[in-house]
Amino acid sequence: MATKKRGKVKRPPRSMSMLEPRLRNIYLKFYKQSYFEPSALDLKTKELIAIGCSLIAKCEGCIEGHIRKALELGLSKAEISDAIAVAIGIAGASVLDKSDKAAIKLDLHHFE
């Protein structure tokens, strides 16, 4: 459903166009409160977490948006690189965890 705002028709982001407006608004309210409201974490830290989570979630729009926002907030390339490195570590750990569980189920001991 499109809404009018200052003479323009405002449409929901394509990623939300199939979500009922009531539920979309609940999500957006949660996102804005958890992300932009003051909390124990500052916005720069939240942005670094968002970059890592976006990479793990494989959300291209999220990755681009959060890297762009991080740069706007003044985060350095080194800080962004560290967040990416942590995401790589977690992704790798996930692969190891899944392969360990498969090895246990199959009673494999390849390199013991």
Secondary structure, DSSP 8 states (H G I E B T S, - for coil): --EEETTEEE---GGGTTS-HHHHHHHHHHHHHHHHS--SS-HHHHHHHHHHHHHHHT-HHHHHHHHHHHHHTT--HHHHHHHHHHHHHHHHHHHHHHHHHHHHHHT--TT-
